[in-house]
Amino acid sequence: MGRDGRISYYACLLVCGCQSFTGPEGASKTFRILQRRACTMAAAEAKAPSRREILDKEIAELNKNLNDKMQELAALEEQKKGKAKKTDSKALIDVEPVQGTRDFPPEEMRIRNWLFGHYRNVARQFGFEEYDAPVLEAENLYTRKAGEEIVQQMYNFTTKGGHKVALRPEMTPTLARLVMQKAHSLLLPIKWYAIPQCWRYEAITRGRRREHFQWNMDIFGVSGVTAEAELLAAAITFLSNVGLTAKDVGFKVNSRKLLQTVLVKAGVPQEKFAPVCVIVDKIEKIERCEVEKMLADLDLPASIVDSILSTLSIKSIDEMVAAVGEDAEVVKELGDLFKIMEAYGYKDWVQFDASVVRGLAYYTGVVFECFDRAGVFRAICGGGRYDNLMLTYGHNKAIPACGFGFGDCVIMELLNEKKLVPELKPEVQDLVIPMNESMRTQAIQVLQKLRSQGRNTDIILKAKGPKQSFSYADRIGAERAILVAPSEWERGSVVVKNLRTEGKEKADGDRGDEVKFEDLL
């Protein structure tokens, strides 16, 4: 029954009932009143949400509640991983770091330096130069208007001087600012890298914190996919160096030009392309129906939304050719990239996947993400081409550019799970032990001789017995313990005990070997 039929039906039932009490005139008046009421009732019924809308709303609320609980659980896990909080009533401060951040005591710092050392070694091996910049930047460097999550996740504030600033959430805009600053003196192409600390106020989950360090590698001045191939090769070299293989991880590669070609054919305006990419990047993080709704909110017809989602499901070059034609620029571009990767010897590490678009609005061409094949972790690293970023910041011409960001959190989770993180001890080669305080100045002469020869050498600062000192040397991982004792010193010698040789059990019962001071190396 239609809306008008329902109105008449409601009205007739009510009039028939009233006519028996009020007569024809009263019934006529009653009919008009009831007709108005029936219209109101029918309108309310028409506005009532459909069963599908009710279910979608309930699902969205459940997802939100689930996300909130996941954040609570992650926060509890963070607390469990850290040391138990001090309950001493005399403590005036909370000894734990701010939620979502980390301390790096020496044992953690050794691991961080090991990781960063691998980053730097690969960067130098590939001809990149290191740069750095302040962690504090102008807020408008990041406030692009494409609906990116990064804008809502900034740690931003107004200074006492009235300037709007932010702790950098990513490094690429800073790099663009530096390139603009030095544009007239730069010899292109440039290959720069950095390991900045970045800050984002986001949900804390496994592999995601509110501060992290990120290895950034960028190339400016190369428009062809040779630049992307060089970046992918560098990232793969790093992964291989730390013990991972193509069976553990891989790279999903796509180009935004594929989706752009589909949208242009469908008549979608160019200004909606970046917001579409930001939305579809969430497809593995939220329900498909929510993605569809967000795309519909951009005033995209249902047919175009279907085309977008269909394009994202393409998993092979052949499917891509069928979708856009073999003459499309994106087909040649990606074909060339995969050929170059095969020449590097990294064919097994890379695969085409149209669902990868990356969530930052400034990407313009090839994009890629590193993933673990077991599917346990979020993206390990990601990057792509951003040819127009300089124009966004007001530069007088576009400079072709591409790069990647490789965070320290997810990779360390993966390496720990694979048991690929080495046991790292303090890098003390020699420990000098004065027999007693009367031998302090002589021990310092030995200390300086060893340090001048480039050996990492420490000294017992408060005299202990030889047994305690030798035990301490062993615990800190020293290679040798060097005892400076009165009788040996009178003969121009010291006692050297090697703590890291085979047959240590036998050596433990020995005091060590007497070595002439002038022969000490």
SELO-84282 format. One record per residue (C-alpha): x, y, z; residue in one letter. Coordinates in steps of 0.05 Angstrom, whole numbers, padded with zeros to 5 digits, always signed. Layout:
N
XYZA/...
***
This chain:
521
+00000+00000+00000M/+00028+00069-00019G/+00034+00130+00025R/-00031+00163+00000D/-00069+00097+00007G/-00046+00090+00079R/-00069+00161+00094I/-00139+00148+00067S/-00143+00080+00101Y/-00126+00110+00169Y/-00174+00168+00159A/-00233+00124+00136C/-00227+00078+00195L/-00227+00136+00243L/-00285+00173+00208V/-00329+00112+00207C/-00319+00105+00280G/-00334+00178+00295C/-00395+00185+00249Q/-00437+00139+00292S/-00428+00187+00350F/-00427+00257+00318T/-00468+00254+00254G/-00447+00273+00183P/-00424+00346+00199E/-00383+00324+00259G/-00355+00268+00219A/-00332+00316+00164S/-00296+00360+00213K/-00267+00300+00247T/-00244+00273+00180F/-00203+00336+00166R/-00170+00333+00234I/-00156+00259+00229L/-00131+00267+00158Q/-00078+00316+00182R/-00059+00267+00238R/-00056+00210+00189A/-00009+00250+00144C/+00036+00262+00204T/+00035+00188+00221M/+00051+00167+00150A/+00107+00218+00144A/+00138+00192+00208A/+00132+00122+00181E/+00167+00143+00116A/+00225+00173+00155K/+00235+00111+00197A/+00302+00077+00181P/+00302+00013+00141S/+00324-00053+00171R/+00390-00048+00132R/+00403+00022+00160E/+00389-00002+00230I/+00436-00060+00222L/+00491-00016+00191D/+00485+00032+00250K/+00489-00025+00300E/+00550-00054+00264I/+00584+00015+00265A/+00571+00021+00340E/+00598-00049+00353L/+00660-00033+00312N/+00671+00030+00351K/+00663-00007+00417N/+00710-00061+00393L/+00762-00009+00373N/+00756+00024+00441D/+00766-00043+00476K/+00826-00059+00431M/+00858+00008+00451Q/+00846-00008+00525E/+00876-00077+00516L/+00936-00048+00479A/+00948+00002+00535A/+00946-00054+00586L/+00995-00095+00544E/+01042-00035+00542E/+01040-00030+00617Q/+01054-00105+00624K/+01114-00102+00578K/+01145-00045+00618G/+01171-00052+00689K/+01120-00054+00745A/+01102+00015+00768K/+01134+00038+00832K/+01086+00040+00890T/+01134+00073+00938D/+01093+00127+00973S/+01154+00171+00974K/+01158+00174+00898A/+01139+00243+00871L/+01134+00225+00798I/+01109+00168+00754D/+01171+00130+00733V/+01139+00103+00669E/+01144+00142+00602P/+01083+00179+00575V/+01033+00130+00545Q/+01052+00110+00474G/+01125+00130+00482T/+01188+00091+00500R/+01250+00095+00543D/+01316+00070+00515F/+01360+00047+00572P/+01428+00020+00550P/+01404-00051+00534E/+01349-00023+00490E/+01394+00030+00461M/+01443-00023+00437R/+01387-00056+00397I/+01364+00011+00369R/+01435+00028+00348N/+01441-00041+00316W/+01378-00028+00275L/+01398+00043+00256F/+01467+00017+00238G/+01435-00029+00186H/+01393+00030+00160Y/+01454+00074+00152R/+01498+00020+00122N/+01447+00006+00067V/+01435+00080+00054A/+01510+00093+00045R/+01518+00030+00003Q/+01465+00058-00044F/+01497+00127-00048G/+01448+00166-00003F/+01469+00225+00041E/+01442+00236+00111E/+01405+00299+00133Y/+01364+00321+00193D/+01318+00378+00214A/+01281+00403+00276P/+01227+00359+00305V/+01184+00422+00312L/+01153+00448+00247E/+01101+00499+00226A/+01032+00468+00231E/+01011+00488+00161N/+01065+00443+00132L/+01018+00384+00147Y/+00947+00413+00143T/+00928+00388+00074R/+00854+00385+00059K/+00842+00314+00033A/+00816+00284+00098G/+00880+00248+00117E/+00883+00217+00186E/+00951+00249+00197I/+00919+00318+00204V/+00875+00295+00262Q/+00933+00258+00294Q/+00982+00316+00302M/+01013+00338+00367Y/+01002+00412+00354N/+00999+00474+00396F/+01008+00550+00395T/+01073+00578+00422T/+01078+00635+00471K/+01094+00678+00410G/+01029+00659+00377G/+01059+00612+00324H/+01021+00548+00307K/+01070+00490+00308V/+01069+00414+00310A/+01116+00357+00327L/+01129+00327+00259R/+01083+00268+00244P/+01124+00250+00182E/+01188+00273+00148M/+01170+00282+00074T/+01141+00353+00081P/+01204+00374+00119T/+01247+00346+00063L/+01205+00385+00012A/+01217+00448+00053R/+01292+00436+00054L/+01294+00422-00021V/+01256+00488-00034M/+01304+00524+00012Q/+01365+00499-00027K/+01333+00491-00095A/+01380+00537-00133H/+01444+00503-00106S/+01423+00430-00111L/+01452+00384-00164L/+01396+00337-00185L/+01384+00282-00175P/+01392+00281-00100I/+01389+00218-00057K/+01379+00236+00016W/+01361+00195+00078Y/+01343+00209+00151A/+01322+00171+00213I/+01275+00222+00247P/+01231+00212+00307Q/+01158+00224+00287C/+01097+00237+00331W/+01024+00218+00319R/+00968+00217+00370Y/+00935+00151+00348E/+00910+00086+00376A/+00965+00044+00409I/+00967-00026+00380T/+01020-00078+00367R/+01073-00045+00324G/+01041+00024+00330R/+01059+00077+00382R/+01052+00152+00388R/+01125+00163+00375E/+01169+00123+00329H/+01233+00129+00290F/+01229+00123+00215Q/+01282+00109+00163W/+01266+00156+00105N/+01298+00147+00036M/+01280+00197-00019D/+01303+00212-00090I/+01289+00280-00123F/+01298+00295-00197G/+01283+00228-00230V/+01216+00219-00265S/+01224+00147-00287G/+01211+00083-00247V/+01286+00071-00241T/+01281+00113-00177A/+01225+00070-00147E/+01265+00008-00166A/+01327+00035-00130E/+01286+00049-00068L/+01254-00020-00068L/+01322-00052-00078A/+01350-00013-00017A/+01292-00035+00027A/+01299-00108+00005I/+01374-00105+00017T/+01362-00082+00088F/+01311-00137+00100L/+01359-00189+00073S/+01416-00162+00116N/+01376-00171+00180V/+01360-00243+00162G/+01291-00240+00128L/+01276-00274+00061T/+01224-00268+00006A/+01187-00325+00042K/+01179-00280+00104D/+01161-00214+00072V/+01143-00183+00005G/+01124-00117-00029F/+01055-00101-00057K/+01064-00053-00115V/+01012-00011-00152N/+01004+00057-00185S/+00952+00109-00168R/+00948+00122-00242K/+00908+00057-00248L/+00851+00082-00204L/+00858+00151-00234Q/+00848+00123-00304T/+00784+00087-00282V/+00757+00150-00249L/+00773+00194-00309V/+00736+00146-00354K/+00677+00149-00307A/+00677+00226-00309G/+00698+00237-00236V/+00728+00307-00226P/+00804+00310-00214Q/+00796+00345-00147E/+00761+00284-00118K/+00817+00236-00134F/+00861+00249-00073A/+00802+00244-00024P/+00781+00178-00057V/+00851+00149-00047C/+00851+00170+00026V/+00785+00133+00036I/+00801+00069-00001V/+00867+00063+00037D/+00822+00045+00097K/+00790-00014+00062I/+00829-00065+00103E/+00819-00027+00168K/+00743-00015+00168I/+00681-00050+00142E/+00668-00047+00067R/+00600-00016+00079C/+00633+00042+00115E/+00681+00053+00056V/+00621+00053+00009E/+00585+00104+00052K/+00647+00149+00055M/+00654+00146-00021L/+00579+00161-00029A/+00589+00222+00016D/+00635+00249-00039L/+00572+00250-00083D/+00598+00191-00125L/+00543+00150-00158P/+00535+00077-00137A/+00560+00054-00205S/+00626+00092-00196I/+00634+00066-00124V/+00626-00005-00153D/+00679+00011-00206S/+00728+00036-00153I/+00719-00025-00109L/+00723-00072-00169S/+00789-00038-00190T/+00819-00049-00121L/+00807-00124-00127S/+00853-00131-00188I/+00912-00176-00170K/+00949-00186-00236S/+00978-00145-00293I/+00933-00183-00342D/+00871-00162-00303E/+00897-00090-00303M/+00906-00091-00379V/+00834-00116-00386A/+00809-00059-00343A/+00846+00000-00374V/+00875-00025-00440G/+00946-00044-00459E/+00962+00026-00484D/+00949+00059-00417A/+01010+00094-00387E/+01004+00056-00322V/+01011-00011-00357V/+01079+00007-00387K/+01102+00040-00323E/+01089-00020-00279L/+01114-00068-00332G/+01180-00031-00334D/+01185-00031-00258L/+01176-00106-00252F/+01228-00118-00306K/+01279-00074-00269I/+01265-00110-00203M/+01279-00176-00238E/+01346-00148-00262A/+01363-00131-00189Y/+01349-00204-00173G/+01288-00187-00131Y/+01232-00215-00173K/+01207-00259-00116D/+01201-00201-00068W/+01151-00159-00108V/+01079-00170-00132Q/+01025-00128-00164F/+00964-00111-00120D/+00915-00057-00140A/+00888-00050-00069S/+00950-00012-00047V/+00939+00063-00055V/+00971+00092+00010R/+00934+00140+00054G/+00972+00205+00041L/+00941+00253-00010A/+01006+00274-00043Y/+01023+00208-00078Y/+01016+00213-00153T/+01042+00148-00185G/+01075+00083-00162V/+01060+00064-00090V/+01084+00004-00050F/+01079-00029+00018E/+01121-00083+00051C/+01079-00137+00085F/+01094-00200+00125D/+01068-00262+00088R/+01040-00292+00152A/+00992-00233+00156G/+01006-00220+00230V/+01030-00148+00226F/+01008-00083+00194R/+01050-00053+00138A/+01124-00057+00153I/+01142+00002+00108C/+01111+00040+00051G/+01123+00095+00000G/+01114+00119-00070G/+01119+00176-00120R/+01099+00247-00102Y/+01115+00291-00163D/+01070+00350-00145N/+01087+00361-00071L/+01133+00420-00086M/+01076+00455-00123L/+01031+00444-00062T/+01079+00485-00021Y/+01083+00541-00072G/+01147+00523-00109H/+01149+00552-00180N/+01157+00484-00213K/+01145+00410-00199A/+01205+00367-00183I/+01195+00292-00193P/+01206+00255-00128A/+01193+00189-00093C/+01212+00158-00027G/+01193+00111+00030F/+01185+00111+00105G/+01208+00050+00145F/+01187+00053+00218G/+01225+00019+00274D/+01166-00011+00312C/+01136-00063+00265V/+01203-00088+00239I/+01228-00099+00310M/+01164-00138+00328E/+01176-00182+00267L/+01250-00192+00280L/+01236-00210+00352N/+01183-00260+00331E/+01232-00292+00281K/+01287-00291+00335K/+01332-00250+00290L/+01353-00197+00340V/+01423-00212+00365P/+01443-00212+00439E/+01482-00148+00446L/+01527-00134+00505K/+01565-00070+00524P/+01622-00058+00476E/+01678-00058+00528V/+01740-00091+00502Q/+01785-00083+00563D/+01773-00071+00637L/+01832-00045+00676V/+01834-00067+00749I/+01879-00032+00800P/+01899-00083+00853M/+01886-00029+00906N/+01881+00046+00910E/+01956+00053+00915S/+01959+00027+00842M/+01907+00077+00816R/+01956+00123+00779T/+01993+00064+00747Q/+01926+00034+00725A/+01908+00101+00693I/+01973+00098+00652Q/+01951+00029+00627V/+01881+00056+00613L/+01907+00114+00571Q/+01955+00070+00532K/+01898+00024+00511L/+01850+00080+00494R/+01903+00115+00452S/+01908+00051+00411Q/+01833+00055+00397G/+01809+00002+00445R/+01744+00012+00484N/+01770+00010+00554T/+01739+00020+00623D/+01770+00021+00692I/+01746-00001+00761I/+01731+00067+00793L/+01723+00040+00863K/+01774-00013+00883A/+01748-00084+00893K/+01782-00149+00904G/+01810-00183+00842P/+01758-00238+00844K/+01700-00189+00845Q/+01733-00147+00791S/+01744-00206+00744F/+01672-00228+00755S/+01648-00158+00738Y/+01690-00157+00675A/+01658-00222+00653D/+01587-00197+00667R/+01595-00134+00625I/+01622-00174+00567G/+01694-00148+00567A/+01743-00186+00523E/+01801-00178+00572R/+01813-00161+00645A/+01880-00126+00659I/+01904-00128+00730L/+01955-00075+00753V/+01989-00104+00815A/+02051-00080+00854P/+02097-00139+00842S/+02084-00144+00767E/+02088-00068+00759W/+02157-00068+00791E/+02178-00116+00735R/+02147-00069+00683G/+02088-00116+00670S/+02013-00124+00679V/+01970-00187+00683V/+01924-00198+00623V/+01867-00248+00628K/+01829-00264+00564N/+01756-00276+00581L/+01730-00296+00513R/+01773-00354+00491T/+01757-00428+00486E/+01774-00468+00548G/+01746-00414+00592K/+01735-00464+00648E/+01810-00475+00653K/+01823-00401+00648A/+01777-00386+00706D/+01826-00420+00752G/+01884-00379+00725D/+01902-00308+00743R/+01923-00292+00671G/+01987-00280+00632D/+02041-00230+00650E/+02053-00180+00593V/+02105-00125+00589K/+02074-00055+00592F/+02109-00033+00528E/+02082-00095+00491D/+02010-00085+00514L/+01964-00078+00454L/
***
